[in-house]
């Protein structure tokens, strides 16, 4: 009977064991269904940045919202694996400090993975990430962890899993990957940093309950990095001399080198794009690239020219500079202050009295109306009546030239003959023409308009001269020429519009070249072929020089912010033009020469300055003039 009972018990136990085994097997198979795919475990972030570029891919400004870079294939990660192992033993010594639960330790040991290692951190990191959304819990979840680690261990090598971990770890706010961290903290490619810097970065991301900040925790991370190098020496991986060299070094955290750019320009870019809906909606969400015409060399040359100019000037005298490429519509340079001052943008937003720099518009309008440069005008004191008010302009130094070619009134900036010409051409026409060339709405059709008795920014002045330089085609100059969001590019340059004939524009430029060589800008030594016009406001509160040369327009303004008179002797030709002359030599070279493409209807004829008639004689008092072949004077 006892034997029968024993047999019954044995059979029951065996049946129970078989049932339990079958249950466990079914549970295991059930759990295996939840083992996640591990083919692509690294959760890489798309880099999201806002970048402003100048010409030649010059980075003017950059802000990262998310940044991640992978180690390139040519980077030998095995060279830092000894550091990884040393860091493991250096930092973590107990299960309690490591923060690994008992089950995790058992699983790692079973797989042959040292629990206190970067390798373990990587496997556990990706395992936790993969099973985080599983609905299993308790023992079942630990079995799921077991199988997931087993799968990862079989699929990824020790070096491979470590590389993935280094590539996807967070080193700073929105900075992922040791390659990105190297640039972020040291401004160097990962292949260019030394052992000490590498050890520092590795110390930041090792598996730990503590999050290290390289700035706040600098001292601790610096100590740990040096400890790693000592271990490398003890293992004969680096020599004593190399160790001493590293120990003598300091770990300098250097932000990425974004070169200093002119704040007037950058602030202008931000203002220009501020209301673009697509940029506002995608800022911080997608990659945004802003493209500008900023030319580093041109801005440095202009800044250097201004610095030289101000060497013997008082501290309160200010200046602004603008350079435009007439063809491409790019504002290449904009300097708003003699210092790097972001508070006052004199180049783009501060308006000052334009003075005689407006006069070319008067003569341009005259040529467009069919008046010829050699037509005669009398330069004398005039009274211009507006209702009960009489306007009496004065010539500079009270000098009058009498009967002269219109060209001379332009060349020598004669006020009375200029206003008389404006009256003849039509003040309303001149006013509207100036607006079509880029002038602001502050210009009004009154007599003093012809002499620039209204304010304008240096950029506005440059825009007007750029239209002349474009042979009568208005092309709005812009700071930001376009932008790209993801792969979509949008051009911000408006289409050009012809506002005056090429012939009239060329005739204006042709005389402006004489202004530079023999007129009010003659003493500035501007490069050959430069067309210029100077301007000086009442009491010399503003000194201007506007120039066109080749494909470029450059404008300089000099004055005091409080409208005090400039006490240094001279007019715009002596007070402002030297800055452009210096800039030209620094940017183009002292031997550079410029010319303008001659429109097809322009012909050159010799004319008698005293009569305005064409002549075949090369006598004194004759000169070559540019004419529209359809509007030629008569021969003597």
C-alpha positions as CSV (number, residue, x, y, z in Angstrom):
1,X,0.0,0.0,0.0
2,X,2.8,2.4,0.9
3,X,4.5,1.6,-2.4
4,X,1.3,2.4,-4.2
5,X,1.0,5.7,-2.4
6,X,4.6,6.6,-3.2
7,X,4.1,5.8,-6.9
8,X,1.0,7.9,-6.9
9,X,2.8,10.8,-5.3
10,X,5.7,10.5,-7.8
11,X,3.4,10.4,-10.7
12,X,1.5,13.4,-9.3
13,X,4.8,15.4,-8.9
14,X,5.9,14.5,-12.3
15,X,2.6,15.5,-13.8
16,X,2.7,18.7,-11.8
17,X,6.3,19.3,-12.9
18,X,5.4,18.6,-16.5
19,X,2.5,21.0,-16.3
20,X,4.6,23.6,-14.7
21,X,7.3,23.1,-17.3
22,X,4.6,23.4,-20.0
23,X,3.3,26.5,-18.4
24,X,6.7,28.0,-18.1
25,X,7.5,27.1,-21.7
26,X,4.2,28.7,-22.9
27,X,4.9,31.8,-20.8
28,X,8.4,32.0,-22.1
29,X,7.2,31.7,-25.7
30,X,4.5,34.3,-24.9
31,X,7.2,36.6,-23.5
32,X,9.4,36.0,-26.6
33,X,6.6,37.4,-28.7
34,X,7.3,40.8,-27.0
35,X,11.0,40.8,-27.6
36,X,11.5,44.0,-29.7
37,X,13.3,44.4,-33.0
38,X,16.9,45.5,-32.4
39,X,18.1,46.2,-36.0
40,X,18.0,49.9,-35.5
41,X,18.2,50.8,-31.8
42,X,19.9,54.2,-31.9
43,X,17.3,57.0,-31.6
44,X,19.0,59.7,-33.7
45,X,17.7,63.2,-33.6
46,X,17.5,65.4,-36.7
47,X,19.7,68.4,-36.2
48,X,17.6,71.5,-36.0
49,X,19.5,74.8,-36.4
50,X,18.9,78.4,-37.3
51,X,21.9,79.5,-39.4
52,X,22.7,82.8,-41.1
53,X,25.3,82.6,-43.9
54,X,27.2,85.3,-45.6
55,X,28.9,85.0,-49.0
56,X,31.2,81.9,-49.5
57,X,29.3,80.0,-46.8
58,X,30.6,82.3,-44.1
59,X,28.7,81.5,-40.8
60,X,27.5,84.8,-39.3
61,X,25.2,83.4,-36.7
62,X,24.1,79.9,-35.6
63,X,21.7,78.6,-33.0
64,X,21.1,74.9,-32.4
65,X,17.7,73.7,-31.2
66,X,18.8,70.1,-31.6
67,X,22.2,68.9,-32.7
68,X,23.4,65.3,-33.2
69,X,26.4,64.0,-35.0
70,X,27.6,60.4,-35.5
71,X,31.1,59.3,-35.3
72,X,32.3,59.0,-38.9
73,X,33.4,55.6,-40.3
74,X,37.0,56.7,-40.4
75,X,37.1,57.3,-36.7
76,X,38.8,54.4,-34.9
77,X,36.8,53.9,-31.7
78,X,39.0,51.2,-30.5
79,X,41.6,53.8,-29.6
80,X,39.3,55.1,-26.8
81,X,38.1,51.7,-25.5
82,X,41.0,51.6,-23.0
83,X,39.7,54.9,-21.6
84,X,36.2,53.5,-21.4
85,X,37.4,50.5,-19.3
86,X,39.5,52.7,-17.0
87,X,36.6,55.1,-16.6
88,X,34.4,52.1,-15.6
89,X,36.7,51.1,-12.8
90,X,37.6,54.7,-11.8
91,X,34.0,55.8,-11.3
92,X,31.8,52.9,-10.2
93,X,32.7,50.4,-7.4
94,X,29.4,49.2,-5.8
95,X,26.0,48.0,-6.9
96,X,24.4,50.7,-4.8
97,X,26.4,53.5,-6.4
98,X,25.8,52.0,-9.9
99,X,22.1,51.8,-9.3
100,X,21.7,48.4,-11.0
101,X,19.0,46.3,-9.5
102,X,19.8,42.7,-8.6
103,X,17.9,41.2,-11.5
104,X,19.8,43.5,-14.0
105,X,23.1,42.4,-12.4
106,X,22.2,38.7,-12.7
107,X,21.2,39.2,-16.4
108,X,24.5,41.1,-17.2
109,X,26.6,38.5,-15.4
110,X,24.9,35.7,-17.3
111,X,25.7,37.4,-20.6
112,X,29.3,37.9,-19.6
113,X,28.9,41.7,-19.3
114,X,30.6,43.6,-16.5
115,X,27.8,45.3,-14.6
116,X,29.8,48.4,-13.8
117,X,30.8,49.3,-17.4
118,X,30.0,51.6,-20.2
119,X,29.1,48.5,-22.2
120,X,26.6,47.5,-19.5
121,X,25.2,51.1,-19.6
122,X,24.7,50.8,-23.3
123,X,23.0,47.4,-23.2
124,X,20.7,48.5,-20.4
125,X,20.1,51.9,-22.0
126,X,18.8,50.4,-25.2
127,X,17.0,47.5,-23.5
128,X,15.1,49.9,-21.2
129,X,14.3,52.1,-24.2
130,X,13.0,49.1,-26.3
131,X,10.8,47.5,-23.5
132,X,9.6,50.8,-22.0
133,X,6.2,50.5,-23.6
134,X,5.7,46.8,-22.9
135,X,2.6,46.0,-20.9
136,X,4.4,43.2,-19.1
137,X,5.4,43.6,-15.5
138,X,7.1,41.9,-12.6
139,X,8.9,38.7,-13.4
140,X,7.7,38.6,-16.9
141,X,9.2,42.0,-17.6
142,X,12.6,40.8,-16.2
143,X,12.4,37.8,-18.5
144,X,11.7,40.2,-21.4
145,X,14.8,42.2,-20.3
146,X,16.8,39.0,-20.2
147,X,15.9,38.0,-23.8
148,X,16.3,41.5,-25.1
149,X,19.8,41.9,-23.7
150,X,20.6,38.5,-25.1
151,X,19.4,39.5,-28.5
152,X,21.4,42.8,-28.3
153,X,24.5,41.0,-27.1
154,X,24.4,38.6,-30.0
155,X,23.7,41.3,-32.6
156,X,26.0,44.1,-31.5
157,X,29.7,43.7,-30.5
158,X,31.1,45.4,-27.4
159,X,32.7,48.1,-29.5
160,X,29.6,48.5,-31.7
161,X,27.2,48.9,-28.8
162,X,29.6,51.4,-27.2
163,X,29.8,53.4,-30.4
164,X,26.0,53.6,-30.6
165,X,25.9,54.8,-27.0
166,X,28.5,57.5,-27.6
167,X,26.6,58.6,-30.7
168,X,23.2,59.0,-29.0
169,X,24.1,60.2,-25.5
170,X,23.2,63.6,-24.3
171,X,26.1,65.9,-23.5
172,X,24.4,69.2,-23.1
173,X,20.9,70.7,-23.7
174,X,19.9,69.4,-27.1
175,X,23.5,68.2,-27.9
176,X,23.8,64.5,-28.8
177,X,26.8,62.4,-29.7
178,X,30.4,62.7,-28.7
179,X,31.3,64.1,-32.2
180,X,28.8,67.0,-31.7
181,X,30.0,67.5,-28.1
182,X,33.6,67.9,-29.3
183,X,32.6,70.8,-31.5
184,X,30.3,72.2,-28.9
185,X,32.8,72.3,-26.1
186,X,36.1,72.4,-27.8
187,X,35.3,73.9,-31.3
188,X,37.2,70.9,-32.8
189,X,36.4,67.8,-34.8
190,X,36.5,64.7,-32.6
191,X,39.6,63.5,-34.5
192,X,41.4,66.7,-33.5
193,X,41.0,66.6,-29.7
194,X,43.7,65.1,-27.5
195,X,43.5,62.3,-25.0
196,X,42.8,64.7,-22.1
197,X,39.8,66.3,-23.9
198,X,38.5,62.9,-24.9
199,X,38.7,61.6,-21.4
200,X,36.8,64.7,-20.3
201,X,33.9,64.1,-22.7
202,X,33.8,60.4,-21.8
203,X,33.5,61.4,-18.1
204,X,30.4,63.3,-18.9
205,X,28.3,60.5,-20.3
206,X,29.3,57.3,-18.4
207,X,26.4,55.3,-16.9
208,X,25.4,57.0,-13.7
209,X,22.5,58.2,-11.7
210,X,24.1,61.6,-11.7
211,X,23.9,63.9,-14.7
212,X,27.2,65.8,-15.2
213,X,27.3,69.3,-16.7
214,X,30.7,70.1,-18.2
215,X,30.5,73.7,-17.1
216,X,29.0,73.4,-13.6
217,X,30.9,70.1,-12.8
218,X,34.1,71.2,-14.5
219,X,36.3,70.5,-11.5
220,X,35.1,67.0,-10.9
221,X,35.2,66.1,-14.6
222,X,38.7,67.6,-14.9
223,X,39.9,65.5,-12.0
224,X,38.4,62.3,-13.4
225,X,39.8,62.9,-16.9
226,X,43.3,63.2,-15.4
227,X,42.7,60.1,-13.3
228,X,42.0,58.2,-16.6
229,X,45.3,59.4,-18.1
230,X,47.1,58.2,-15.0
231,X,45.6,54.8,-15.5
232,X,46.6,54.8,-19.1
233,X,50.2,55.4,-18.0
234,X,50.0,52.6,-15.5
235,X,48.9,50.3,-18.3
236,X,51.7,51.5,-20.5
237,X,49.3,52.9,-23.0
238,X,50.9,56.4,-22.8
239,X,54.5,57.3,-21.9
240,X,55.5,59.3,-18.8
241,X,56.5,62.2,-21.0
242,X,53.1,62.2,-22.7
243,X,51.4,62.0,-19.3
244,X,53.5,64.9,-18.0
245,X,52.5,66.9,-21.2
246,X,48.8,66.3,-20.6
247,X,49.0,67.0,-16.9
248,X,50.5,70.4,-17.7
249,X,47.6,71.2,-20.0
250,X,44.4,72.9,-18.9
251,X,41.1,71.8,-20.4
252,X,39.7,74.9,-22.0
253,X,36.0,74.9,-22.9
254,X,35.8,77.0,-26.1
255,X,32.4,77.6,-27.7
256,X,32.3,77.1,-31.5
257,X,34.0,80.0,-33.2
258,X,31.4,82.1,-34.8
259,X,33.3,85.1,-36.1
260,X,32.3,88.5,-35.0
261,X,30.2,90.2,-37.7
262,X,29.0,93.8,-38.0
263,X,26.0,94.0,-35.6
264,X,24.3,96.6,-37.8
265,X,24.2,94.0,-40.6
266,X,23.1,91.1,-38.5
267,X,20.4,93.1,-36.7
268,X,19.2,94.3,-40.1
269,X,18.9,90.7,-41.3
270,X,16.8,89.7,-38.2
271,X,14.5,92.7,-38.8
272,X,14.1,91.9,-42.5
273,X,13.0,88.3,-41.8
274,X,11.0,89.0,-38.6
275,X,7.6,89.0,-40.3
276,X,8.1,86.0,-42.7
277,X,5.4,83.7,-41.6
278,X,7.1,80.5,-42.8
279,X,10.2,81.2,-40.8
280,X,8.3,82.1,-37.6
281,X,6.2,78.9,-37.9
282,X,9.2,76.6,-38.3
283,X,11.7,78.2,-36.0
284,X,13.0,75.5,-33.7
285,X,11.1,72.8,-35.5
286,X,13.0,72.5,-38.8
287,X,16.4,73.5,-40.2
288,X,16.4,77.1,-41.3
289,X,19.2,78.6,-43.3
290,X,19.2,82.3,-44.1
291,X,21.4,83.5,-46.9
292,X,22.8,87.0,-47.1
293,X,25.2,89.1,-49.2
294,X,27.5,89.7,-46.2
295,X,31.1,89.8,-47.4
296,X,33.6,89.3,-44.6
297,X,36.5,90.8,-46.5
298,X,34.5,93.9,-47.4
299,X,33.3,94.5,-43.9
300,X,36.8,94.1,-42.5
301,X,38.2,96.5,-45.1
302,X,35.5,99.1,-44.4
303,X,36.0,98.7,-40.6
304,X,39.8,99.2,-41.1
305,X,39.3,102.2,-43.3
306,X,37.1,103.8,-40.6
307,X,39.5,103.0,-37.8
308,X,42.3,104.8,-39.7
309,X,40.0,107.7,-40.5
310,X,39.1,108.2,-36.8
311,X,42.7,108.1,-35.5
312,X,42.9,111.9,-35.3
313,X,39.2,112.6,-34.8
314,X,37.4,113.2,-31.5
315,X,35.5,110.3,-29.8
316,X,32.0,111.6,-30.5
317,X,32.3,111.8,-34.3
318,X,30.4,109.0,-35.9
319,X,30.1,107.3,-39.3
320,X,28.2,104.8,-41.3
321,X,29.1,102.7,-44.4
322,X,27.1,100.7,-46.9
323,X,28.3,98.7,-49.8
324,X,25.9,97.2,-52.4
325,X,26.5,94.8,-55.3
326,X,24.2,96.5,-57.9
327,X,23.7,93.4,-60.1
328,X,23.1,90.8,-57.4
329,X,21.1,93.1,-55.1
330,X,23.3,92.1,-52.2
331,X,24.1,94.5,-49.4
332,X,27.7,93.3,-48.9
333,X,28.6,95.5,-46.0
334,X,26.8,97.7,-43.5
335,X,28.7,99.4,-40.6
336,X,26.5,101.4,-38.3
337,X,29.0,102.8,-35.9
338,X,32.7,103.6,-35.4
339,X,32.5,101.0,-32.6
340,X,30.8,97.6,-32.6
341,X,27.7,99.2,-31.3
342,X,24.3,97.5,-31.6
343,X,22.2,100.3,-30.1
344,X,22.3,102.7,-32.9
345,X,22.2,101.4,-36.5
346,X,23.3,104.5,-38.4
347,X,23.8,102.6,-41.7
348,X,20.3,101.1,-42.0
349,X,17.8,103.0,-39.8
350,X,19.2,106.4,-38.8
351,X,18.1,109.2,-41.3
352,X,20.2,112.3,-41.8
353,X,19.9,115.2,-44.1
354,X,20.8,114.0,-47.6
355,X,22.2,117.3,-48.9
356,X,23.8,117.4,-52.3
357,X,23.9,113.6,-52.6
358,X,20.4,114.0,-54.0
359,X,21.5,116.2,-56.9
360,X,22.3,113.3,-59.3
361,X,18.5,112.5,-59.3
362,X,17.8,116.1,-60.6
363,X,20.3,115.7,-63.4
364,X,19.2,112.2,-64.2
365,X,15.6,113.4,-64.5
366,X,16.8,116.2,-66.8
367,X,18.6,113.8,-69.1
368,X,15.6,111.5,-69.2
369,X,13.5,114.5,-70.3
370,X,15.8,115.1,-73.2
371,X,18.0,117.8,-71.7
372,X,21.6,117.3,-72.8
373,X,24.7,117.5,-70.5
374,X,26.1,120.3,-72.7
375,X,23.0,122.4,-72.7
376,X,23.7,125.9,-71.2
377,X,22.4,127.1,-67.9
378,X,23.2,130.4,-66.1
379,X,24.5,129.9,-62.6
380,X,23.5,133.0,-60.7
381,X,21.5,133.9,-57.5
382,X,17.9,133.1,-58.1
383,X,14.7,133.8,-56.2
384,X,12.2,131.0,-56.2
385,X,8.7,132.1,-55.0
386,X,6.3,129.8,-53.2
387,X,3.2,131.8,-52.4
388,X,4.4,134.7,-50.3
389,X,7.6,132.9,-49.4
390,X,10.8,133.5,-51.4
391,X,13.5,130.8,-51.4
392,X,17.0,132.0,-52.1
393,X,19.6,129.1,-52.1
394,X,23.3,129.9,-51.7
395,X,26.2,128.4,-53.6
396,X,29.1,127.0,-51.6
397,X,31.4,129.9,-50.5
398,X,29.1,132.3,-52.5
399,X,30.7,131.4,-55.8
400,X,28.8,131.6,-59.1
401,X,30.0,130.6,-62.5
402,X,27.6,132.4,-64.9
403,X,26.7,130.7,-68.2
404,X,28.0,127.1,-68.1
405,X,27.2,123.6,-69.4
406,X,24.8,121.7,-67.2
407,X,27.7,119.2,-66.7
408,X,29.5,121.9,-64.7
409,X,26.6,122.6,-62.4
410,X,26.7,118.9,-61.6
411,X,30.5,118.6,-61.4
412,X,30.9,121.5,-59.0
413,X,27.7,121.0,-57.1
414,X,26.3,124.4,-57.8
415,X,23.1,125.0,-55.8
416,X,21.4,127.8,-57.7
417,X,21.7,126.3,-61.2
418,X,20.6,122.9,-59.8
419,X,17.4,124.3,-58.3
420,X,16.8,126.2,-61.6
421,X,17.2,123.0,-63.6
422,X,14.9,121.2,-61.2
423,X,12.2,123.9,-61.7
424,X,12.5,123.5,-65.4
425,X,12.3,119.7,-65.3
426,X,9.5,119.6,-62.9
427,X,9.6,119.1,-59.1
428,X,6.8,116.6,-59.1
429,X,8.5,114.5,-61.7
430,X,11.8,114.5,-59.9
431,X,10.1,113.6,-56.6
432,X,8.3,110.6,-58.1
433,X,11.4,109.5,-60.0
434,X,13.4,109.5,-56.7
435,X,10.7,107.3,-55.1
436,X,10.8,104.8,-57.9
437,X,14.6,104.6,-57.4
438,X,14.2,103.7,-53.7
439,X,13.7,107.1,-52.0
440,X,11.4,107.1,-49.0
441,X,8.1,109.0,-48.7
442,X,9.8,111.9,-46.8
443,X,10.8,113.5,-50.0
444,X,8.3,116.2,-51.1
445,X,8.2,118.3,-54.3
446,X,9.5,121.6,-53.0
447,X,12.4,123.7,-54.2
448,X,14.8,122.7,-51.5
449,X,14.2,119.1,-52.4
450,X,16.7,119.5,-55.3
451,X,19.4,120.2,-52.7
452,X,18.5,117.2,-50.5
453,X,16.8,119.2,-47.7
454,X,15.3,116.0,-46.2
455,X,16.5,113.0,-44.2
456,X,17.5,109.6,-45.6
457,X,19.5,106.6,-44.3
458,X,22.8,105.7,-45.8
459,X,21.1,102.5,-47.2
460,X,18.5,104.6,-48.9
461,X,21.1,106.8,-50.5
462,X,23.0,103.7,-51.6
463,X,19.8,102.3,-53.1
464,X,19.3,105.4,-55.2
465,X,22.9,105.3,-56.5
466,X,22.6,101.6,-57.1
467,X,19.7,102.3,-59.5
468,X,21.9,104.6,-61.4
469,X,24.7,102.0,-61.4
470,X,22.2,99.5,-62.8
471,X,21.7,101.7,-65.7
472,X,18.3,102.9,-64.7
473,X,16.9,99.6,-63.4
474,X,15.6,99.6,-59.8
475,X,16.7,96.4,-58.0
476,X,15.9,96.6,-54.4
477,X,19.0,95.7,-52.4
478,X,18.5,93.3,-49.5
479,X,20.4,91.9,-46.6
480,X,18.8,88.5,-46.6
481,X,18.8,87.3,-50.2
482,X,16.9,84.1,-49.5
483,X,16.2,81.3,-47.1
484,X,15.9,77.5,-47.0
485,X,13.7,75.5,-44.8
486,X,14.6,71.8,-45.1
487,X,15.2,71.6,-48.8
488,X,12.9,74.4,-50.0
489,X,14.6,77.6,-51.1
490,X,12.8,80.9,-51.3
491,X,14.5,83.9,-53.0
492,X,13.9,87.2,-51.2
493,X,15.2,89.5,-54.0
494,X,12.4,91.3,-55.8
495,X,12.4,91.5,-59.5
496,X,14.1,94.5,-61.1
497,X,12.1,97.3,-62.7
498,X,13.3,99.8,-65.2
499,X,12.5,103.3,-64.0
500,X,14.7,105.4,-66.3
501,X,16.5,104.9,-69.5
502,X,20.0,103.3,-69.6
503,X,21.2,106.3,-71.6
504,X,20.2,108.9,-69.0
505,X,21.7,106.8,-66.2
506,X,25.0,106.4,-68.1
507,X,25.2,110.2,-68.8
508,X,24.8,110.7,-65.1
509,X,27.5,108.2,-64.3
510,X,29.8,109.7,-66.9
511,X,29.7,113.1,-65.2
512,X,30.0,111.5,-61.7
513,X,33.4,110.2,-62.9
514,X,34.4,113.8,-63.5
515,X,33.2,114.7,-60.0
516,X,35.7,112.2,-58.6
517,X,38.6,113.3,-60.8
518,X,38.1,117.1,-61.0
519,X,35.0,118.0,-59.0
520,X,34.1,118.1,-55.3
521,X,35.6,114.7,-54.6
522,X,38.9,115.3,-56.5
523,X,41.1,115.4,-53.4
524,X,40.0,111.9,-52.1
525,X,42.1,110.0,-54.6
526,X,39.3,107.6,-55.5
527,X,40.3,104.7,-57.8
528,X,40.2,105.4,-61.5
529,X,36.7,105.0,-63.0
530,X,34.8,105.8,-59.8
531,X,31.7,107.9,-60.2
532,X,31.1,110.1,-57.1
533,X,28.9,112.8,-55.5
534,X,29.6,114.5,-52.3
535,X,27.1,116.2,-49.9
536,X,27.4,118.6,-47.0
537,X,24.3,119.7,-45.0
538,X,23.9,123.2,-43.6
539,X,26.5,124.1,-41.0
540,X,28.3,120.9,-41.9
541,X,26.2,118.8,-39.7
542,X,26.4,115.9,-42.2
543,X,29.1,115.0,-44.6
544,X,28.4,112.4,-47.3
545,X,30.1,110.7,-50.2
546,X,28.2,108.4,-52.5
547,X,30.1,106.4,-55.2
548,X,29.4,104.0,-58.0
549,X,32.3,101.9,-59.4
550,X,32.1,98.8,-61.5
551,X,29.3,96.7,-60.1
552,X,29.3,98.4,-56.7
553,X,27.8,101.3,-54.8
554,X,29.4,102.6,-51.6
555,X,28.1,105.3,-49.4
556,X,29.7,106.9,-46.3
557,X,28.1,109.3,-43.9
558,X,30.0,111.2,-41.2
559,X,28.5,113.4,-38.4
560,X,27.6,113.8,-34.8
561,X,24.5,112.2,-33.2
562,X,23.5,115.4,-31.5
563,X,23.6,117.3,-34.8
564,X,26.6,119.4,-33.8
565,X,28.6,120.9,-36.7
566,X,31.7,119.1,-37.8
567,X,34.5,121.3,-36.9
568,X,37.1,119.7,-39.1
569,X,37.8,121.7,-42.3
570,X,36.2,120.7,-45.5
571,X,33.0,119.4,-47.1
572,X,31.8,115.9,-47.9
573,X,34.6,115.5,-50.4
574,X,37.2,115.9,-47.7
575,X,35.3,114.6,-44.7
576,X,33.8,111.4,-46.1
577,X,35.3,110.5,-49.5
578,X,38.7,109.5,-48.0
579,X,37.0,106.6,-46.2
580,X,35.8,105.2,-49.5
581,X,39.2,105.7,-51.1
582,X,40.8,103.8,-48.3
583,X,38.2,101.0,-48.5
584,X,38.7,100.6,-52.3
585,X,42.5,100.1,-51.9
586,X,42.0,97.6,-49.0
587,X,39.4,95.6,-50.8
588,X,40.2,95.8,-54.5
589,X,43.9,96.8,-54.4
590,X,45.6,100.1,-55.2
591,X,45.9,99.4,-59.0
592,X,42.2,98.5,-59.6
593,X,40.3,100.4,-62.2
594,X,36.6,100.5,-63.0
595,X,34.4,101.2,-66.0
596,X,30.8,101.1,-66.9
597,X,29.2,99.3,-69.8
598,X,28.2,101.8,-72.5
599,X,24.6,101.5,-73.6
600,X,24.1,100.9,-77.3
601,X,22.6,104.3,-78.0
602,X,25.4,106.3,-76.3
603,X,28.0,108.0,-78.5
604,X,30.8,110.3,-77.6
605,X,31.0,113.7,-79.3
606,X,33.3,116.7,-78.9
607,X,31.5,119.8,-77.7
608,X,32.3,123.4,-77.2
609,X,31.7,124.2,-73.5
610,X,30.9,127.8,-74.1
611,X,28.2,127.3,-76.8
612,X,26.9,123.7,-76.2
613,X,27.4,123.0,-79.9
614,X,29.3,120.0,-81.3
615,X,32.6,120.7,-82.9
616,X,35.4,118.9,-84.7
617,X,38.0,121.2,-83.2
618,X,40.2,120.1,-80.3
619,X,40.6,123.5,-78.9
620,X,40.8,124.6,-75.3
621,X,37.3,124.8,-74.0
622,X,36.1,121.6,-75.8
623,X,35.6,118.2,-74.3
624,X,34.2,114.8,-75.1
625,X,30.6,114.3,-73.9
626,X,28.3,111.2,-73.8
627,X,25.1,111.7,-75.8
628,X,22.1,109.7,-76.6
629,X,22.6,109.3,-80.4
630,X,19.0,110.2,-80.9
631,X,19.3,113.5,-79.0
632,X,22.5,115.1,-80.4
633,X,23.2,118.9,-80.3
634,X,23.8,120.8,-83.5
635,X,27.3,121.4,-84.9
636,X,28.8,124.8,-84.9
